[in-house]
Amino acid sequence: MLPLHIQEIQLLLYLRALRFGTIERLAVQDGLPLVAVRVEERIDFSKGEGLQKTLAHGAQEDEARDSGGRRQRNAGVAGRR
């Protein structure tokens, strides 16, 4: 039996803590896990979940993020602040 590398142990502990969900991508280098990308939210439009999410977000202030991840407010109408 091979001993586990610390990165392999971290992945296993993460999976146990996650309990359920979906890992979209798992980056591996030299046989060791590097990065896992977990799916945060899934919207099933066939069940009307998209409309529910849109209505819920409509009550909140419109926000967008630029390429650096910083928040940008959507003025909506040109020149309006």
HELIX and SHEET records of a PDB file:
HELIX    1   1 ILE A    6  LEU A   18  1                                  13    
HELIX    2   2 PHE A   45  LYS A   47  5                                   3    
HELIX    3   3 GLU A   49  GLY A   58  1                                  10    
SHEET    1   A 2 ILE A  23  GLN A  29  0                                        
SHEET    2   A 2 LEU A  32  ARG A  38 -1                                        
SHEET    1   B 2 GLU A  63  ARG A  65  0                                        
SHEET    2   B 2 ARG A  71  ARG A  73 -1                                        
END                                                                             
